[in-house]
Amino acid sequence: MSRLTERALLALAWGAAGGALWLAGCASKPAVDAAKKEAAVAVQPPASNPKPAEPMTVQVYAAGSLRDALTRIARDHEARTGQKVQLTFGPSGLLRERIAKQGASGPAMADAGPSAQVFASANMAHPRQLAEGGGWQAPVVFTRNQLCLLTSDRLHVVPATVLGTLLRPEVRLGTSTPGADPAGDYAWAFFRLAEAQQPGAYAQLDAKALKLSGGPASPQPPAGRSAYAWLMDEGRADAYLTYCTNAVAARREVPRLQVVQLPPGLAVGADYGLTVRADAPAAAQQFAKAVLEAPAQQVLRDLGFGTP
């Protein structure tokens, strides 16, 4: 209702009330007040409709190696369903520790962040540990990866020479941090396989490994850069044991880097586990289900991940 209309109605209402009072002549003051109130109520504009509540956001914690894939999957899911998804990436072991601080249904500490509702880990051990502690569903394998060797252009390595190259004293070997990041655990699994092929190899590799990523105090790359491409570009290592998907992405960023497949006797696979908080809302369950469906699985395959 416009201000002009409101004023016209108010004038008419007050005119009618005033005329009635003049004709009555001896109306009491309470009657006059009542008439004023009636006139005011008659011209009040209708109340506006309340704004609908914003839909909740699904909180997803995920391994850093899933950044490209899950960003695409979440974007597609939001476009299809309208459901917002908040992604938090990091080393799976450190994410599990954060989730454990959050308790069964909410943050227990200010620095724990929004409560995770879906956890996509680069191994099965961390989501299984959450499930065994209660409050999380049994994890399922939703994709797979492999360990590769990322090397500088100063090294000339083929699968058959991987172990011999890494055992050379002058070759600096970069790894992630075991315990905090499954990529580090997989690197040490490689060391154990190497020991089976060449006694003494485990001790040499364990001693020389530079834990450059995946830990709570690891150096962080500049915004927009892959940690592995940045570390190799900075000359922090001559070779780096990491996921094949990470190695390929690093080579796209720094083309002079080389990606070498590990030979069959030293190959290490990675099973990625997905779990959902037991009391998570239906929207979180739906997102986890979408990750297992064909469109999301195709995104993962396009980026080099394996089928569950």
Buried (B, 14 or more C-beta within 10 A) or exposed (E): EEEEEEEEBBEEBBEBBBEEBEEEEEBEEEBBEEBBEEBEEEBEEEEEEEEEEEEEBBBBBBBBBBBBBBBBBBEBBBEEBEBBBBBBBBBBBBBBBBBBEBEEEEBEEEEBBEBBBBBBBBBBBBBBBBBEEEBBBEBBBBBBBBBBBBBBEEBEBEBEEBBEBBBEEEBBBBBBBBBBBBBBBBBBBBBEBBBEEEEEBBEBBBEBBBBBBBBEEBEEBEEEBBBBBBBBBEEBBBBBBBBBBBBBBBBEBBEEBBBBBBBEEBBBEBBBBBBBBEEBEEBBBEBBEBBBEEEBBEBBEEBBBBEB
